[in-house]
Amino acid sequence: MKEVTLTKSFEIQDQKYELIIVSLENAVSLFIYEDTPKFGTFGVSVPATELMSASTLYITGQKNEQYVRMIGERLATRMQKLVLTSLNVQDINNEILLKIFENIEKELIIKEEKK
């Protein structure tokens, strides 16, 4: 049986981040937070199709909406799966977002492609 849940810790600019990935056959859940587990801005993203671009429905929170959308829609389209993303970080910018996504790619996309 394939491992469903994966956790990863990494550091960016002296700040510790945690990543929990729950990978199902048709969906992926991501929980990204600093230091201690805490639910953050939450969105559900669907992949792009021939007729529609990727889109995100926000369930809760507003602080990191644009970043949740960027992570969720990029990953949903790349994997062709539903992506649920919770992001709870205090200070975020495009550089930090890129490094977070690099860590997600290492753990999720690259491992999927090797199978």
Secondary structure, 3 states (H helix, E strand, C coil): CCCCEEEEEEEECCEEEEEEEEECCCEEEEEEEECCCCCCEEEEEECCCCCCCCEEEEEECCCCHHHHHHHHHHHHHHHCCEEEEEEECCCCCHHHHHHHHHHHHHHHHHHHHHC
